[in-house]
Amino acid sequence: MGYSARRGFTNGKISGAARQAEMQQKIAEMQAAMTSAQENVEAQEFTASVGGGVVEAKVNGKKEVLAVTIKPEAVDPDDVEMLQDLVVSAVNEALRQAEDAMEKSMSSVTGGLNLGAFGL
């Protein structure tokens, strides 16, 4: 058993304070990696088209709608409801793609840990 002014008496094992400092360092590294991964996904754009390509929606990783494109053949004044449904469907699919990308990105950083229990 040895003595260190900084660590006190030790038997060669890492002290509790050293383990805590190491854990805090790992947490800080994980937070930085998660922030970077989130920023990378937020910078991406996701596009989905429906109705054989007559309606297309583009969103970013922040889940903001950037554009909706509607081809003229999709516009039928007698069936506006169908067009509305196509727009909603395209936007929802593009948002799903963005959400999936974010989940995959975060999972790669956290190693599949469920951080929801920690409020993250």
N, C-alpha and C positions, 0 to 999 in steps of 0.2 A: 504494500500500500504506500503510495507516495503523497506528498503534500505540495500544493501549489497555492500561492497567495490568492490567485484568481479563482481557483476551483475548489480549494480546501482539500480535504483528504479524498483521494480517489483510489480505485483499484484498477485503473486502466480503462474504465468504462466512461462513456460520455455522460456528463452531468445533465440534470433536468433542464437547467438554463441553456446549455449548449444545444440540447435537442429542441427546445422551444425556439431558439434563434434560427436553427436549421429549418424548422418547419415554417417559420415566418418567412424565411428567404424563399422557400419553395412555393408558398402561397403567393408571394409577390411576383415570382416568375410566372406562375399560372395566370394571375390576373393580367399581367402584361401580354401574355400570349393570347388570352381570351379577348382582350381589347383589340389587339392586332387582327385576330381572326374575324371579329365582328366588323371592324372597319373595312376589311377586304370584301366581305360579303355585301356590306352596305354600298360599296362602290360598284358592284355588279348590276347588270340589267338582265331581266328575265322576260321572255316573250312567250305568249301562248296564243294560238289561233284556233278558232272553232268554226263550225259550219262549213267545212271544206275550205277554210282559209278566207272566208268573206269578212270575218271580224277578227281583229288582232288587238291584243292588249299588251302593253309594255309597262313593267314596274321595276323599281330598283330594290336593293336589299333592305332599304328602310321601309319598305312596303308602301311606297308612294306611287300612285299611278302617273306614269310619264306620258303615255300616249294611248289613244284608242283609234284604230284605223278601221273604217267600214267601207267595203267596196260597194259601188253603186248597185250591183245586182242584189245586195242584201236588203235594200230599201224598198219595201212594199207598203205603200200608204194604207192598204187594207189590212195589213198584218204587222202593226207596230209592236205588238206584244212579243212576237217571235224575235224581232231585232233586239228588243230590250233583254230578253232571255239570253241571247247570244252574247251581248255585251257583258252581262253579269257573269256568265259562264267563263268567258275569256279572262276577265279580270280575276275571278276567283282562282282559276288555274295558274295564272302568272304569280299570284300571291302565294299559292301552295308551293310553287317551285322555289320562290324566295325563302319561304319558311323551311323547306327541306334543306336548302343549301346552308342556312344558318344552323340548323340542328346538326348537320354533318360536320360543319366547321367546328362547332363547339364540342361535339363528341370527340373529334380528333384531338382537341386540346386537353379535355378533361379525362380522356381515356375511358369514356363511357360512364363516369361517375354521375350519379343523380344529385346535382347540386341544388335542386329545387327545395330539398329539405332544409337547406341553409339559407333560403331566400335569395339565391343567385339565379 
